[in-house]
Amino acid sequence: MGLAEKVASGDRRAAARLISLIEDGDESIRTELADLHCRGGHAHIVGVTGSPGAGKSTLIHKLAREWRQRGKTVGIIAVDPSSPFTGGALLGDRIRMQELSTDQGVFIRSMSSRGNPGGVAKATADAVRVLDALGMEKVIVETVGAGQSEVAVMDVVHTVLVVVVPGLGDDIQAIKAGILEIGDLFVINKADRDGVEVAQRELEMMLELEGEAKGWRPLIFKTIARTGEGIGELVDNIEGHWDMIKREGLLEESERQRCRREVLELLKHKAVLALLSEYGPDDFDALVREVARRKLHPHDAVEKIMEKRKK
Amino acid sequence: MGLAEKVASGDRRAAARLISLIEDGDESIRTELADLHCRGGHAHIVGVTGSPGAGKSTLIHKLAREWRQRGKTVGIIAVDPSSPFTGGALLGDRIRMQELSTDQGVFIRSMSSRGNPGGVAKATADAVRVLDALGMEKVIVETVGAGQSEVAVMDVVHTVLVVVVPGLGDDIQAIKAGILEIGDLFVINKADRDGVEVAQRELEMMLELEGEAKGWRPLIFKTIARTGEGIGELVDNIEGHWDMIKREGLLEESERQRCRREVLELLKHKAVLALLSEYGPDDFDALVREVARRKLHPHDAVEKIMEKRKK
């Protein structure tokens, strides 16, 4: 039995092994991944993003517990290297998270970039396929919320939660950089702190500026993840978003867009490898030296590589 | 006289105009950019990165003033959309920054991504060329420090400053994600706050784990940018890093690596455009639909595109 088949039959060890091979960028599992992709497409994939210190991990912990109580299986993929799920945080947090990991209806996994920042989004997309095929009904993907690679990770999810905390002022500004556009639900966590009202007003203003281009007006929730306050209502609304996507026929379009982006990303990678091997590594080095000596602009170097290929 | 020639003769309006065309992705300035590239290579390019709220802009303001007092011309490129240099912050900050902009030895410019996150690194590289050709001896590039695009922006600089603040705990953890590896100097700003010693110890530990692979042992400095404390010593050490690069013959190697990365990035972009136009946009859409319907894994779709090209 192949690894993909084992995963589909519910073999958790096969799932863990397959994700490790994905992280390693092992090319020998190409067929398994194709198999997984064709078996999947059932899970609801939920992204949780936000600054370090916003309480994302505690929130995810509570979301997972709420879904378990509602009879759903839950997969968690933590892409944030400082997440307690990945062992990057305080011992107390790690122990709290382990409570979940003894539950057979939960599968937790952290992803590391292994020094290849672009690789994380690619590997995460395939890890989501594994948990989907394993039968996890909800798959939560956690990333630290800033920068292009996080936005790329969020490309693979259906519903994006953006988590902020009151009283950090600057942070609300900072999420503008690429994250605001992709948020479906906004969570003001640690809502027992000062500054909740200010944070809420700022968010509302920013979302208003953003307009309603998406057909879904982003909602704002207040939670105290530590005590569980607001979690039930939040889960209701995450389910509401999922129902809306399915009801409005948006799922097919969203799948198509996700697949398009993924194909383009892989194509970039393959195309450059092919071009470089055709042009010849030594000739490429010589070209780069010319650019470094300021005899040639990078654009013109690229032109030369593309020209040679046409011949 | 072409725009590049005007820039090289010190025409600030030509520089501003050229950077706008760069931001627009205007293809008609290709020759100007090549010209600029060949005229440049004199500036010391300094990157400043760190979380929102770390006080990067105030620090840059003080660095610029210190360099002006030492007789250097200074260019500033702010890539952070929440930076006071870009008008994203409080009025008071903006006014403070404007004090610099009346000085003819200073050129300040913000870069916007215009909705294309990948484009910022590319545009910043060319904007640096403009300020270099304009004769700015120090060019400071400011980015918010997390995520792949920020790391990509830092590819174009010689010396990377990572700015942190005490008392945010999590933040020190968060900078691990790609930023720690590229820092040459670490600045603990707002050093009059509680928790400086903890922040310093954590940084030291993390840098020790990181090893000394680079031949330059990263240094840690404490500053209070608001009052100017520690700025003189920091500038001394930024100059020390620049001297070291030049002395050890590292500049040529670093230029080569920077150019290599830039050529590869441009090549990716061009190669995908060429492949898609060959394969045909309609056939590509059909392929993406097959992936979305789970008949085909993205890898296999890419394989098909690459196969057709070979014929």
Interface residues (C-beta under 8 A of the other chain):
Chain A: R30 L33 A34 H37 C38 R39 G40 G41 S51 P52 G53 D80 P81 S82 G88 A89 S113 P117 G118 A125 V144 A146 G147 Q148 S149 E150 V151 A152 L168 G169 D170 D171 Q173 A174 K176 A177 G178 E252 E255 R256 R258 C259 R260 E262 V263 L264 L266 L267 K268 H269 K270 A271 V272 A274 L275 L287 V288 R289 V291 A292 R294 K295 L296 H297 P298 H299 D300 A301 V302 I305 M306
Chain B: R30 L33 A34 H37 C38 R39 G40 G41 S51 P52 G53 D80 P81 S82 G88 A89 S113 P117 G118 A125 V144 A146 G147 Q148 S149 E150 V151 A152 L168 G169 D170 D171 Q173 A174 K176 A177 G178 E252 E255 R256 R258 C259 R260 E262 V263 L264 L266 L267 K268 H269 K270 A271 V272 A274 L275 L287 V288 R289 V291 A292 R294 K295 L296 H297 P298 H299 D300 A301 V302 I305 M306
